Each structure stands twice: as C-alpha cells, then as structure tokens.
Amino acid sequence: MKARYIILLVVLVLVILVMGLFIVRNNMCQGNISPRYEPPKFNLDNYGVGCMGEVTGDKINLNAGGRRGILCMIKTNETSEYRLKVTNIESLSGAKNNIVDKWIVDQDWTGSVSPGKDNYATILMFDIPRDAPPTSLNLTINIQNERGLNELHYSIIDIAQISLLDRIKNILCWNFI
C-alpha cells in the first residue's frame, strides 16, 4: 500500500514539474531573446558591394564568447577579381583598440566573383573572449576590383555580453548559442 502512494506521489511531482516548465517556457519565450543568429542585412539593391553594419541605423550585434565573422555581399553582372581590405578598426567604446586587435583571427579577402549569384566574403574574423566588455567598433573597408572600382565602406559593429538570464532563456526556449 505504501509503494502505491510513493509511485502516485512521484507521478504527481513529475506532472507538476512538466506543467511548471511548460508554463515558465511559454512566459519566458515570448518577446525578445538573444538570437543565436541574425541574418546579416546588406545595403545593396542591384549590383555592388554591401557589408554587415552598413545599413543606416542598423548596427550589427555580435555576442561575446567565440568566433564571429563580418561578411560582405558582392553582386556583379560580370566575372571580376575583388579585393576587400579592412583598413581601420576603431573602438568607439568599451575595449581599447589594442585589446580589439588581439581578437582578430583573420582579415581581408581576395577572390573571383561570378555574376548571377550573391557572393559572400568574410572580411574579418574575431575570436571574442566570453568576458569581453560591451564594445562598439567602427570599421573602414576598402573595396577594389580589376575594373577600376576603388571605394570605402563604413560599418558599425556592436559586441555585447550575454547575461546569465539570457543564457537560461535560450536554453529553455531551445535557442542554443
């Protein structure tokens, strides 16, 4: 008889636990959670080059803790060789320039671009420490091709910390980072 009550109690506790997790998950997962991946937005209508963080008023947010890349998209109507060079990385706030320089794993891109498709180039790769302070960066990118293109693009990139509550939300909401 005692075993029945124990089994019933265990089942009841498990049901309450599952219902509690369901209610907490439904309440926590509504609204803004830290995204694992936000598709980059490029300031590019037809042909040309657009880089992450260029769109007016639309900063790119990178989470601290891991490798993060900055992309440019190239659209062209004829095959051409392109060279994308990051000429300046300026810290506007947060970590100092010499600290940000240590986060850089790879930069610049050179390659052939084909017409009729969106060509993506990783122009900058960071390895951002998990304890990095919130930082805002201003990038200057020089874009050249064999057909005489030579222009500067400017991007604003924000690096943000992920709080413990954001991590818990991401796990409960199945949005793993």
N, C-alpha and C positions, 0 to 999 in steps of 0.2 A: 504494500500500500504506500509506503514511504517513497519507493522508487517512482511510482506514478506521479506523485506530487513534484518530485525533483525534475522529472522529464517535462512535465507540464510547465514548471517554472522556467526551465531552460528555453523551451519553445517560446513562451510568452516574452522572455527577455530578448530573444533573438528577433521576434516580430517587432517589438517596440524599438529595438536598435535600428532595424532596417527602415521602419517608418520614420524614425528620427533623422536618419541620414538622408532619406528622400526629401523630407521637409526642409532640412538645412540646405541641401543641394539646390532645391528649387528656389529658395530665397537668396542664396549666395550667388547663383549663376545668372541671375537677372541683372542686367546692367553691364558696366564696364569691367572686364577682367583684363589682365595683362596678356596681350596677344603673343602667341608663340611666333607667329609670322604675319607680318602685314605685307601684302603685295606692294612693291615699290610703285610710286607714281612718277611718271616721266612727263616733262614739259615738252611734248613732241606731238605735233599734229600730222605732218606729212613726212618729208624727208629731213634728215639731220641727225643731231645727237642730243639726247636728253639724259641727265644724270639724276640719281636719287637726291632729294633735298633741294632741287632747283625750283620746284613749283612755288610760286609766290604764296607766302603764308602757310605753307605745308612743310613743316620740319619732319625729318625722318628720326624716329626714336629707335635706338639700339639698346638692348638690355645688357647690363654688365654681366660678366661671367662667361667667357667663351669667345670663340672666333666669330667675328661679324664682318661681312663684306659690304662694300659700297659698289653699286652697279651703275653702268651707263648703258643705254639702249641706242643702237645705231640703225637707222633706216636709210637705205640708199637705193637709187634706181640703176646703179651700175657697180660692178665689182671694183673695189678700191682697197688700198692699204691704208690703215688708220694707225695713228699713234696718240694715245691718251696718256698724258703725264700730269701727275699731281705736283704742282709747282709750289704750293704753300698749304700748310696745315696750321691754322691758328686757333689756339684755345681762347674762347671768348669768356668762359667762366669755368670754375671747377678746377680740374687738374691743370697744372702748368704745362707749357709746351714741351719741356724736356721729359716730362713723365709720359705725355701722349706719344712722343717719338718712340718710347720704349714699347708701346703697344703695337706698333706697326710690324706686321709679319711680311707683307708683300705690297708693292705699289707699282703703278703704271701698267699699261697694256699696249701691245702692238700686235696687229693681226690683219688678216684679209677679211673683208666684209662682202657678203653676197647680196644681190638685190632680191626683192620679193619676200623677205622674211625679217623678223625682228632679231637683230644680232645683239647679244648681251656681252658686256665686257666687265670683269671685276677689276676695278681700277685701284682699289685699296682694300687690304685685309688687315683687320685688327685682331689681336688676342687681348681682350679686355679682362682685367682681373675682376673677380667677384666683388672685391671690396673697393672698386673704383668709385670715386665721388661722382655725383651727377655733374656732367660736363657738357658744354656746348662748343662745337667746333665749326669753324668756317674753312671750307676747302676751296682752293683755286685750282682749276683743271684746265690745262692747255690741250686743245684738240687740233690735230693736224692730219691731213691726208695727202696723198701723192698728187691730187688735183689742185693743190694750192690753198686748201682750207687751212686757216690758222686763226682760232678764236679761243677766248677764255670763257669758262663757265664757273659759276659760284654756287656752292651748296652749303646748307646749314644742317648739321647733324647733331642730335642730342643723345647723350648717353645717360641712361637712368638706372638707378638701383631698383631691384625688385624686393619689396618688403616681404616679411615672413607671412603676413596675411595674404598678399598676392600669390605667394607660392602655395599656400593652403587652398586658396580659391582655385588655382589652376589644377591642382590635383583632384579636388572634389568635382570640378566641372569638366574633367577629362581633357584639359587643355595643357598637356605636358610641355614644359620648357626645358 
